Amino acid sequence: METIPPSFTIKKNNILQHLSTPDDEYSDLSPKGSVDIGIRDLINIINGIDGLVTTSSCAGRISVFLEGAKTENPHNGQQNESMQAAVPGGKGRGGRWLFVSHDPVDNPKSSTSETYPTMNLFGMPKHGTLPLNLKPETTRFVKFQFEPMILHVMAASLHHAQPVLAAAINAGFRESGVQSLKNLDDPKAFPMVAIRSSGIGLSSLVGYAIDDDEEESASCIVEEGYLQLLLSIANDRFLENSKRVDRFQSELLQSVHKRERHWEDGKARAERLKAEGLEERRKRALHTVGEDHPHRDSGDNSILGLELDNP
């Protein structure tokens, strides 16, 4: 096994110190702002393996997202120059999450007081049809999405990264790969394993908002029943995602244990070679004695210079 560089150990300790922060104080750049409960055990297992540390993660999520502004809004006056307009499929400035869940979501029940409970749950209280001649360049679309687990694991070397990547692909995360390879000449840069899968992902356009809409409220353009169908499909894919996460954890542990069984440190190797050398010498000595005394009774205990009385 390759030696772990001190610079990797420093980085890993810094990351683990941040992860050990209490939940009410921990924050990151994700909408949830903390590590998802569904993969905390997996995160702890990976971070307990020498040469590996997690850098970012998402257990999987159901989300409804309103794109950011694609043009400057005249009602908002001068825009911040540091803010970027949205690109196709991007978040852009002013984009916001209308709904996010990192667990399966029960379909809400209709009631006499609430005709469109799923629309309301997803932050789209208004229901309408998509206008004719709608201009995509000025329209902010609302997307319903299911995204499976994504996980980034920094490795001390390609040798440490290999079992992680193999476990991910075997578990069904087919789009996984190793990043940051172009920086391997930098002693402070390390391979990054991106664990991901798009095969069970789901994305659907479900609403819109116009850039110059002062209320900034989104209108739903699909039926309530269609939203419930999307939610049911996403829940099923959440279950498949959980199965793949469990397989990945099992595959990784098996791979690490197999590697550890076949690895020994310098001291253990020296002791093993010494023992093997002594055993080889003993065998040669027995063979030599056998050739010098071909007719000696095998019960004679003096052949190795040990004068013992036979009973």
C-alpha positions in Angstrom: 0.0 0.0 0.0 1.3 3.4 -0.9 2.3 5.9 1.8 -0.2 8.6 2.5 1.3 12.1 1.9 1.3 14.4 5.0 -0.5 17.1 2.9 -3.5 14.7 2.4 -3.6 13.9 6.1 -3.8 17.6 6.9 -6.6 18.1 4.4 -8.5 15.1 5.7 -8.2 16.3 9.3 -9.5 19.7 8.4 -12.5 18.2 6.6 -13.3 15.8 9.5 -13.1 18.7 12.0 -15.7 20.6 10.0 -18.0 17.5 9.7 -17.8 17.0 13.5 -19.5 20.4 14.0 -22.9 19.9 15.8 -25.9 19.9 13.4 -27.3 23.2 14.7 -24.0 24.9 13.9 -22.9 23.0 10.7 -23.6 24.6 7.3 -22.5 24.1 3.7 -23.6 25.3 0.3 -26.3 22.8 -0.3 -30.0 23.8 0.1 -30.3 21.6 3.2 -27.1 23.0 4.6 -25.8 19.8 6.3 -25.0 16.2 5.6 -28.0 14.1 4.8 -29.1 11.6 7.4 -29.6 8.9 4.8 -25.9 8.6 4.0 -24.3 9.6 7.3 -23.3 6.0 8.1 -21.7 5.7 4.6 -19.9 9.0 5.1 -18.5 7.8 8.4 -17.4 4.5 7.0 -15.5 6.2 4.1 -13.9 8.8 6.3 -12.7 5.9 8.6 -10.7 4.4 5.7 -7.1 5.4 5.4 -6.4 7.4 2.3 -10.0 8.5 1.7 -12.2 11.5 2.8 -15.6 12.8 1.5 -15.7 16.4 0.3 -19.3 16.8 -0.7 -22.4 14.7 -0.8 -26.2 14.5 -1.4 -28.2 11.4 -0.5 -30.6 12.0 -3.4 -33.4 14.5 -3.6 -36.8 15.5 -5.0 -36.8 19.2 -5.9 -38.8 21.8 -7.6 -36.7 24.7 -8.8 -37.5 28.1 -10.4 -34.8 29.3 -12.8 -33.1 32.5 -12.2 -33.6 35.7 -14.2 -32.4 35.4 -17.8 -32.5 39.2 -18.4 -32.2 42.3 -16.2 -35.5 43.0 -14.6 -36.4 46.7 -15.2 -38.4 46.7 -11.9 -35.3 45.9 -9.9 -33.2 48.9 -11.1 -29.5 48.4 -11.5 -28.4 44.8 -11.3 -25.3 43.6 -9.4 -22.6 43.1 -12.0 -21.3 40.0 -10.2 -24.7 38.2 -10.8 -24.8 36.1 -13.9 -27.9 35.7 -16.1 -29.2 32.1 -16.4 -28.1 29.8 -19.2 -30.2 27.0 -20.5 -30.6 24.5 -17.7 -28.8 26.8 -15.3 -29.8 28.5 -12.0 -28.9 32.1 -12.9 -29.5 35.0 -10.7 -32.5 34.9 -8.4 -33.2 31.2 -8.9 -34.8 29.6 -5.9 -35.9 26.3 -4.6 -39.6 26.0 -4.3 -39.4 22.6 -2.7 -36.7 20.2 -1.6 -36.8 16.8 0.1 -34.0 14.3 0.7 -36.5 11.6 1.5 -39.5 10.1 -0.2 -42.6 12.3 -0.1 -46.2 11.1 0.5 -48.7 12.4 -2.0 -50.8 15.1 -0.3 -54.5 14.4 0.0 -57.1 16.7 -1.6 -59.7 18.4 0.6 -62.6 20.7 0.2 -60.5 23.6 1.2 -57.5 22.7 -1.0 -58.1 21.6 -4.6 -54.5 21.5 -5.7 -52.5 20.3 -2.6 -49.5 19.1 -4.7 -49.2 22.4 -6.5 -49.3 24.2 -3.2 -46.7 21.8 -1.7 -44.4 22.6 -4.7 -44.8 26.3 -4.3 -47.0 26.9 -7.4 -50.4 28.2 -6.1 -51.5 29.4 -9.5 -52.7 27.0 -12.2 -52.9 28.0 -15.8 -52.0 27.0 -19.3 -48.8 27.8 -21.1 -49.3 31.0 -23.1 -48.9 30.9 -26.9 -45.7 32.5 -28.4 -43.9 32.3 -25.0 -40.3 33.4 -25.4 -37.8 31.0 -23.8 -35.2 33.8 -23.5 -37.4 35.8 -21.1 -39.2 32.9 -19.4 -38.1 31.4 -16.1 -39.1 27.7 -16.1 -40.0 25.6 -13.1 -38.5 22.0 -13.1 -39.5 19.0 -11.1 -36.4 16.8 -10.6 -35.3 13.6 -8.9 -31.6 13.3 -8.5 -29.9 10.2 -7.2 -27.0 10.2 -4.7 -23.9 12.1 -5.7 -20.8 11.8 -3.6 -17.2 13.2 -4.0 -14.4 11.3 -2.3 -10.8 12.6 -2.3 -8.2 9.9 -2.4 -4.5 10.0 -1.3 -3.5 8.3 -4.6 -4.9 6.5 -7.6 -4.2 3.2 -5.7 -6.6 4.4 -3.0 -9.1 5.7 -5.5 -9.4 2.5 -7.5 -11.5 0.4 -5.1 -13.9 3.4 -4.6 -14.5 3.7 -8.3 -14.9 0.0 -8.8 -17.4 -0.3 -5.9 -19.4 2.6 -7.3 -19.7 1.2 -10.9 -20.5 -2.3 -9.6 -23.3 -0.8 -7.4 -25.0 0.9 -10.4 -23.5 4.4 -10.3 -22.4 4.0 -13.9 -21.4 7.6 -14.6 -18.8 7.6 -11.8 -15.2 8.6 -12.6 -12.0 10.1 -11.3 -11.4 13.8 -11.6 -8.4 16.2 -11.0 -6.0 13.9 -12.8 -4.4 16.8 -14.6 -3.2 18.2 -11.3 -1.4 15.0 -10.1 2.0 16.7 -10.5 1.0 19.1 -7.7 1.9 17.4 -4.4 -1.1 19.1 -2.8 -3.6 17.9 -5.3 -5.2 14.5 -5.1 -7.6 12.3 -7.2 -11.3 13.0 -6.7 -13.7 10.1 -7.2 -17.1 11.4 -8.3 -19.8 8.8 -7.6 -23.0 9.5 -9.6 -25.7 8.0 -11.8 -28.0 9.6 -14.3 -29.9 6.4 -15.2 -32.6 6.8 -12.6 -32.7 10.6 -12.7 -36.0 12.4 -13.6 -36.7 15.9 -14.9 -39.9 17.5 -16.1 -41.0 21.0 -16.9 -44.0 21.8 -14.7 -44.3 25.6 -14.6 -43.1 29.0 -15.5 -42.7 32.6 -14.4 -42.1 35.7 -16.6 -39.1 37.8 -15.9 -41.1 41.0 -15.6 -43.6 39.4 -13.2 -43.3 41.7 -10.1 -44.9 39.1 -7.9 -42.3 36.5 -8.9 -44.8 33.7 -8.4 -44.7 30.6 -10.5 -47.7 29.2 -12.4 -48.1 25.5 -12.8 -48.8 24.3 -16.4 -49.6 20.6 -15.7 -52.5 19.0 -13.9 -52.6 18.0 -10.2 -52.7 14.3 -11.2 -49.6 14.7 -13.3 -47.6 16.2 -10.4 -48.8 13.3 -8.2 -47.6 10.8 -10.9 -44.2 12.5 -11.0 -44.0 12.3 -7.2 -44.9 8.6 -7.2 -42.2 7.8 -9.8 -39.6 9.8 -7.9 -40.5 7.9 -4.7 -39.9 4.6 -6.5 -36.6 5.8 -7.8 -35.7 6.9 -4.3 -36.0 3.3 -3.2 -33.8 2.1 -6.1 -31.3 4.8 -5.1 -31.2 3.5 -1.6 -30.5 0.0 -2.8 -27.6 1.2 -4.9 -26.2 3.2 -1.9 -26.4 0.0 0.2 -24.6 -2.0 -2.6 -21.9 0.6 -2.9 -21.3 0.5 0.9 -21.1 -3.3 0.8 -18.8 -3.4 -2.3 -16.5 -0.8 -0.8 -16.1 -2.6 2.5 -15.4 -5.9 0.8 -12.8 -4.3 -1.5 -11.1 -2.6 1.4 -11.0 -5.7 3.6 -9.6 -7.8 0.7 -6.9 -5.2 0.1 -6.0 -5.1 3.8 -5.7 -8.9 3.9 -3.2 -8.8 1.1 -1.2 -6.0 2.5 1.5 -6.0 5.2 3.7 -3.2 6.5 7.5 -3.3 6.4 8.0 -4.9 9.8 5.5 -7.7 9.2 7.0 -8.4 5.8 10.5 -8.6 7.3 9.3 -11.0 10.0 7.5 -13.1 7.4 10.6 -13.3 5.2 12.7 -14.2 8.2 10.4 -17.0 9.2 10.2 -18.3 5.6 14.1 -18.2 5.4 14.4 -20.2 8.6 11.9 -22.8 7.4 13.8 -23.1 4.1 17.0 -23.7 6.0 15.4 -26.3 8.2 14.2 -28.2 5.1 17.6 -28.0 3.4 19.2 -29.4 6.6 16.8 -32.3 6.8 17.4 -33.0 3.1 21.2 -32.9 3.5 21.1 -35.2 6.6 18.9 -37.7 4.6 21.5 -37.9 1.8 24.5 -38.4 4.2 22.7 -41.2 6.1 20.4 -43.0 3.7 20.1 -46.1 5.8 19.8 -44.5 9.2 16.7 -45.4 11.1 14.2 -42.6 10.9 13.6 -43.1 14.6 17.2 -42.1 15.4 16.9 -38.7 17.1 20.7 -38.0 16.7 20.6 -37.0 13.1 20.4 -33.3 13.9 23.0 -33.5 16.6 20.4 -34.1 19.3 21.5 -37.1 21.4 18.2 -38.1 23.0 17.5 -41.4 24.6 14.9 -43.5 22.9 12.3 -44.9 25.2 
